[in-house]
Every structure is written in C-alpha cells, then in structure tokens.
C-alpha cells in the first residue's frame, strides 16, 4: 500500500519537497561558512592585539634606544618655554620633564 501512495503523489509536491530540502541544506552551509569566517576573524584580531600589546611591553622595557622620550621631551620643552619662572609649573610636570629634558 505504501507504494500505491508514492505512485499517486503529485509530481509538483515531490519537486517542492526536493526544493525545500535543498533550501535548508543551503541555509545550513551558509550559516557554517559565516560562523567559520567570523571565528577566523576573531582569532586574527586576538593574535594581532596580543602582538601589539607584546610590542608595547617590549618598547616600554627597552625604550627603543631612547627615542621614545623624544615626544615627551619636546612637549615638556614647550611647557617650560611657556613659563619664564620654572616654579610656576606643577610639580608633576616638572618631574616628568626632568627625566626627559636634555
């Protein structure tokens, strides 16, 4: 009897069933592709941020041969030139500039 029901089915309904199955299969594939690509982007950004942090720690420990204090010393020179009296500067600014001024 099961073969009689299969034989009497409408060919259009069989086509719709095949299309629906294909549709859900394509949706699953697309979801898997998006998930994998987003996980790869996440891993890349994690490694990149870790490398930047490691580089910053090395730069802070090594001071890149003394070149890292150039910006600080030039801005401190501008602060010192702006005041004729050195005592007018805040203690923290003078302390910061003292270590980097030439």
ZAMARGU-4260 file (C-alpha; in steps of 0.2 Angstrom, whole numbers, plus 5000, padded with zeros to 4 digits):
<rodrens>
0) 5000/5000/5000 | 5015/5012/5003 | 5020/5010/4985 | 5002/5015/4980 | 5003/5031/4989
5) 5020/5035/4982 | 5014/5032/4965 | 4999/5043/4967 | 5008/5058/4973 | 5008/5074/4963
10) 5025/5077/4954 | 5024/5095/4959 | 5023/5091/4978 | 5039/5080/4976 | 5048/5094/4967
15) 5043/5106/4981 | 5049/5093/4994 | 5066/5092/4985 | 5067/5111/4984 | 5063/5113/5002
20) 5077/5100/5007 | 5089/5109/4996 | 5085/5126/5003 | 5088/5120/5021 | 5104/5112/5016
25) 5110/5128/5008 | 5105/5138/5023 | 5115/5127/5034 | 5130/5128/5023 | 5129/5147/5023
30) 5127/5148/5042 | 5143/5136/5044 | 5153/5147/5032 | 5148/5163/5041 | 5152/5155/5058
35) 5169/5149/5052 | 5174/5165/5044 | 5169/5175/5059 | 5179/5164/5070 | 5194/5166/5059
40) 5192/5185/5060 | 5191/5184/5079 | 5207/5173/5080 | 5216/5185/5069 | 5211/5200/5079
45) 5216/5191/5095 | 5233/5187/5089 | 5235/5205/5082 | 5230/5213/5098 | 5242/5202/5108
50) 5256/5206/5096 | 5253/5224/5098 | 5252/5223/5117 | 5268/5212/5117 | 5277/5226/5106
55) 5271/5239/5118 | 5278/5230/5133 | 5295/5227/5124 | 5295/5246/5119 | 5292/5251/5137
60) 5305/5240/5144 | 5318/5244/5130 | 5313/5262/5127 | 5318/5259/5109 | 5335/5266/5112
65) 5330/5282/5120 | 5319/5288/5105 | 5303/5285/5114 | 5306/5300/5126 | 5308/5312/5111
70) 5289/5317/5110 | 5288/5319/5129 | 5304/5330/5130 | 5299/5341/5115 | 5282/5344/5123
75) 5290/5347/5140 | 5302/5360/5132 | 5286/5369/5125 | 5279/5369/5143 | 5295/5376/5150
80) 5297/5389/5137 | 5279/5395/5140 | 5283/5399/5158 | 5298/5411/5162 | 5298/5405/5180
85) 5301/5387/5182 | 5292/5387/5199 | 5276/5391/5190 | 5275/5373/5184 | 5266/5360/5193
90) 5277/5348/5202 | 5271/5333/5192 | 5275/5341/5176 | 5292/5346/5182 | 5296/5329/5187
95) 5290/5322/5171 | 5300/5334/5161 | 5316/5332/5172 | 5318/5314/5166 | 5317/5318/5148
100) 5324/5335/5146 | 5341/5337/5138
</rodrens>
